[in-house]
Amino acid sequence: MYTVEVRDHVMIAHSIKGEVFGPAQNLHGATYVIDVSFMRQELDENAIVVDIGLAMEIVKETLSGINYSNLDEHPDFKGRRSTTEVIAKWVFDKMKTAINEGRLGPTASGLKRLKITLHESHTALAAYEANI
């Protein structure tokens, strides 16, 4: 399987309720480095997986929906814990929608799998990966 990966970042605030989260139950900030991996079995007629420039634009546009926001107040996270895993799935769903709407161009129609990786720090990350 061929893979192209693009990277961006977001800065958010949130609190995660539940004793298991210790001090993260309090409102705090986080900066996530986010990798979006696009995968397909075969390259397209231009010998690419996806248009990297367009992919970077759509990732940035997608992340703008949460960048510099308090996820405790964001409608998509109301009543939910905004764990790194949950945020990864949120990004996945938004990217999948963009692909299905054709916003990543005709090359994206051959994509088979998508992986979203959120780096909480240089030592911890979480990801969501599935077929699209």
HUUR-V870467 format. One record per residue. RES is the residue in one letter. OMEGA is omega in radians with two decimals (* if undefined). D_CENTER is the distance of its C-alpha to the mean C-alpha in whole Angstrom. Layout:
BEGIN
RES:OMEGA:D_CENTER  RES:OMEGA:D_CENTER
END
This chain:
BEGIN
M:3.08:20  Y:-3.13:19  T:2.93:16  V:-3.10:14  E:3.04:11  V:-3.03:10  R:3.02:9  D:3.11:9  H:3.06:10  V:3.02:10  M:-3.09:13  I:2.94:13  A:3.06:16  H:2.98:17  S:-3.09:19  I:-3.06:19  K:3.12:22  G:-3.08:24  E:-3.12:26  V:-3.09:24  F:3.06:22  G:-3.09:25  P:3.12:25  A:3.04:21  Q:3.11:23  N:3.10:24  L:3.14:22  H:3.12:20  G:3.08:18  A:2.99:15  T:3.13:13  Y:2.89:10  V:-3.01:10  I:3.06:6  D:3.08:7  V:-3.11:6  S:3.11:9  F:-3.05:11  M:3.06:15  R:-3.10:18  Q:-3.07:21  E:3.07:23  L:3.12:23  D:-3.09:24  E:3.08:27  N:-3.13:26  A:3.09:25  I:3.06:21  V:-3.12:18  V:3.07:16  D:-3.05:17  I:3.14:16  G:3.12:17  L:3.10:15  A:3.13:12  M:3.12:12  E:-3.08:13  I:3.07:11  V:3.13:8  K:3.12:10  E:3.14:11  T:-3.09:8  L:3.10:7  S:3.11:11  G:3.10:11  I:-3.07:11  N:-3.13:12  Y:3.11:15  S:3.05:15  N:-3.08:17  L:3.06:15  D:-3.12:18  E:-3.10:19  H:-3.08:16  P:-3.12:17  D:-3.11:14  F:3.13:15  K:3.10:18  G:-3.14:20  R:3.01:17  R:-3.13:16  S:3.07:13  T:3.11:13  T:3.13:10  E:3.14:10  V:3.12:10  I:3.09:7  A:3.13:5  K:3.10:7  W:3.11:7  V:3.11:3  F:-3.10:5  D:3.12:8  K:3.13:8  M:3.11:7  K:3.09:10  T:3.14:12  A:3.11:12  I:-3.11:13  N:3.10:16  E:3.12:17  G:-3.07:18  R:3.06:16  L:3.07:15  G:-3.06:19  P:3.12:21  T:-3.08:20  A:3.14:17  S:3.12:19  G:-3.14:20  L:-3.11:16  K:-3.02:16  R:-3.12:13  L:3.09:10  K:3.10:8  I:3.13:5  T:3.07:7  L:3.09:7  H:3.09:11  E:-3.13:13  S:3.10:16  H:-3.12:17  T:-3.08:18  A:3.10:16  L:3.02:12  A:-3.09:11  A:2.97:9  Y:-3.11:8  E:3.11:10  A:3.00:12  N:3.11:15  I:*:14
END
